Amino acid sequence: MIANLAMIVLAAAAPAAPPRILTLEEALATARADQPQVRQAAAATQAAIARSDQARAPLLPQVAGSADYQRATSNYASRPGSLPSQISGGSSSQSWATSNYFNFGLNASVLLYDFGQTRSRWRASQASAGAQRADERATLEQVLFSVRTAYFQARAAKGLVTVARDTLANQQKHMEQTQGFVEVGTQAEIALAQAKTAVANADVALINAQNGYETAKAQLNQAMGVEGPTDYDVADQTLPPIAGEDGSTDALLDEAIKARPELAALAQQVRAQELTVRALRGAYAPTLGMSTGFSDAGVHVSSLTWNWNVAMGLTIPIFQGGQTKARVVEAEANLAAVRAQADAERQQVRFEIEQARLAVRAAKAALGASGEALVNAQEQLRLAEGRYETGVGSIIELGDSQVALTSAAQQKVQADYNLSQARAGLLKALGRE
């Protein structure tokens, strides 16, 4: 009993294991594997490839087998143009007697030429599959951007927790110091009340910061596609400088035009629509096909009679009520719309690059300024604490200095986040994963 109690006490006294650390690379890898949007886009690509295979099928030979069995009466029924039963040797009597009839067949057909209609449709579907592949990559890049955004938001929230915790520790130190001054009579009791108020406010700020950090990690889980707890800490990582971030927009635009999956998808859509127009125009021309068949039929399986046939067919569209013309006009209009969409997307890419490049430049400048402001605020608090200890300064001056330090530290955290987020936006604008 005593031994068990001792084990329980030791277990309670043992320090808790530190939470695991989640790096940015781990978060991105998790999103690639688990994010439902990524899996959905991959499935859409597979479906597009399957549709391309379906469009190719009419170009290949079509072979089908058949087997029919029938048991029926053999009563003769005359019809206009048929021989009378007396001449044909049939009997006019009717009965319920039945007989077997077996029919086995094998038929094959192939499209010989249709002026490129089917082949153009197949190539159009291949281009559409290529566009879907590019869309899949665009989805992945958007997911990775969302993960980076959520990760750096969580990292900023973690930094704010540190600021709030440091602020609370400082306020508690100031309160204990003030309490000692009040006890010896060098400070009024109102100073202690102000110090206690500052501690309470700092405690509330810490609680809110911790809640914000947990919420940010929950958002990060959602961005990664993870259903699980938030019992981890994000690593103190930032995005390193990006090659070309200080270059001109035109230089970066050349890279983006080659790499952005949205532009690649639209280029494939333009190609698909051009081939669709070609296929529809081919509907004005004839279609030539060939078929062959083999059959084996009779009333007894042991004595069937075989036959073989081969045929060629030419279908010439003469008048279809203007349907083909209307389809061609519709496809040409769709082609013009996709081309305009591609032009608009190219302009949007240029804007995104310009916006991201300027954001990086501004964030770098703000980070330097916020770092200087933090150093100055730390020095201001150090001087205020020294004046307060010697009785020259007041509790108000000390409190103002602490507020200035907290604000400067929060600005530094925000500046770190802004720079990482701006670089994440530039990565996305350039089409880099």
Secondary structure as the mmCIF struct_conf table of DSSP 4:
data_model
#
loop_
_struct_conf.conf_type_id
_struct_conf.id
_struct_conf.beg_label_comp_id
_struct_conf.beg_label_asym_id
_struct_conf.beg_label_seq_id
_struct_conf.end_label_comp_id
_struct_conf.end_label_asym_id
_struct_conf.end_label_seq_id
HELX_RH_AL_P HELX_RH_AL_P1 ILE A 2 ALA A 13
BEND BEND1 ALA A 14 ALA A 14
HELX_LH_PP_P HELX_LH_PP_P1 PRO A 15 PRO A 19
STRN STRN1 ARG A 20 LEU A 22
HELX_RH_AL_P HELX_RH_AL_P2 LEU A 24 ASP A 34
HELX_RH_AL_P HELX_RH_AL_P3 PRO A 36 ARG A 56
HELX_RH_3T_P HELX_RH_3T_P1 ALA A 57 LEU A 59
BEND BEND2 LEU A 60 LEU A 60
STRN STRN2 GLN A 62 THR A 73
TURN_TY1_P TURN_TY1_P1 PRO A 80 GLY A 81
BEND BEND3 SER A 82 SER A 82
HELX_LH_PP_P HELX_LH_PP_P2 LEU A 83 PRO A 84
HELX_RH_AL_P HELX_RH_AL_P4 SER A 85 SER A 88
TURN_TY1_P TURN_TY1_P2 GLY A 89 GLY A 89
STRN STRN3 THR A 98 TYR A 113
TURN_TY1_P TURN_TY1_P3 PHE A 115 GLY A 116
HELX_RH_AL_P HELX_RH_AL_P5 GLN A 117 VAL A 184
TURN_TY1_P TURN_TY1_P4 GLY A 185 GLY A 185
BEND BEND4 THR A 186 GLN A 187
HELX_RH_AL_P HELX_RH_AL_P6 GLU A 189 MET A 224
TURN_TY1_P TURN_TY1_P5 GLY A 225 GLY A 225
BEND BEND5 GLY A 228 GLY A 228
STRN STRN4 TYR A 232 VAL A 234
HELX_LH_PP_P HELX_LH_PP_P3 LEU A 239 ILE A 242
TURN_TY1_P TURN_TY1_P6 ALA A 243 ASP A 246
BEND BEND6 GLY A 247 GLY A 247
HELX_RH_AL_P HELX_RH_AL_P7 THR A 249 ALA A 259
HELX_RH_AL_P HELX_RH_AL_P8 PRO A 261 ARG A 281
HELX_RH_3T_P HELX_RH_3T_P2 GLY A 282 TYR A 284
BEND BEND7 ALA A 285 ALA A 285
STRN STRN5 THR A 287 GLY A 298
BEND BEND8 VAL A 299 HIS A 300
HELX_RH_3T_P HELX_RH_3T_P3 VAL A 301 SER A 303
STRN STRN6 THR A 305 THR A 315
TURN_TY1_P TURN_TY1_P7 GLY A 321 GLY A 322
HELX_RH_AL_P HELX_RH_AL_P9 GLN A 323 GLU A 389
TURN_TY1_P TURN_TY1_P8 THR A 390 GLY A 391
BEND BEND9 VAL A 392 GLY A 393
HELX_RH_AL_P HELX_RH_AL_P10 ILE A 395 LEU A 430
TURN_TY1_P TURN_TY1_P9 GLY A 431 GLY A 431
#
